[in-house]
Amino acid sequence: MNSIYLQEILEGCKSNSRKNQKELYKLFFGFSMKICLRYAESKDEAIEMVNDGFLKVFTHIQRFDGSRPFQSWLSTIMINTSIDYYRARIKRLKMEELNNTNDSEDTENILSKLNYGDLIKFVQKLSVSYRTVFNLFVIDGYSHEEIAKMLSISVGTSKSNLFKARQQLKEMLRESAGTYLREQF
């Protein structure tokens, strides 16, 4: 995409031009959807997150620093919007019981065994707390300390949620591989 074209669209958005807002939404919907799908329980929820994220973009577009990449700013907004959904969900749901026992089992890299679509399907099956920590740590690269601050949880809870998310993903992977083998024979 032409950076001059993007700058023109962003300037139009700063002037509350509905045409430019629509164009920006169309240009970055797919990018935003990829981010929100990782955190959402369903495609519909991800679309809702994307729409809420774009509302924040249009409301706070004056804060965007044009000397920095727009996609980075947009990514931060979409991740934070997803975290807001997590927090709202946590208020409605009772947090899952967590224990801090960590097995010394090998933590193989699940991501290397799956394509992106399979990974999203498996990640969406995780509980909201496991899914959110997994995404923030593994996909988005946040530290446990940063995650703990963002989600108002302890560092130990963040580590425990990540460990348990990986365990559940491994089990899903084993079940998926077993189903595949049974179908072949």
QUIHUCOR-V561312 format. One line per field, one symbol per residue. ss: DSSP state (H for helix, E for strand, C for the rest). psi: psi as a letter, one per 20 degrees, with the letter a starting at -180 (. if undefined). burial: + if it has 16 or more other C-alpha atoms within 10 Angstrom, else -. A space follows every 50 residues. Layout:
ss->???
psi->???
burial->???
//
This chain:
ss->CCHHHHHHHHHHHHCCCHHHHHHHHHHHHHHHHHHHHHHCCCHHHHHHHH HHHHHHHHHCHHHCCCCCCHHHHHHHHHHHHHHHHHHHHHHHCCCCCCCC CCCCCCCCCHHHHCCHHHHHHHHHHCCHHHHHHHHHHHHCCCCHHHHHHH HCCCHHHHHHHHHHHHHHHHHHHHHHHHHHHHHHC
psi->qphggghgghghhhjkohghgggggghjggghhgghhhhqhrhghggggg ghghggghhkhhipoiirphhgggggghghghhggggghhhhqpqqppqk ppqkqpnqohhiiqrggggggghiiqrggggggggggggijqrhgggggg jlrrhhhgggggghggghhgghgggghgggghhh.
burial->-----+--++++++-----++-+++------++-+++++++---++++++ ++++--++--+------------++-+++++++-+++------------- ------------------++-+++++-++++++++++----+-+--++-- +---+-++++++++++++++--+------------
//
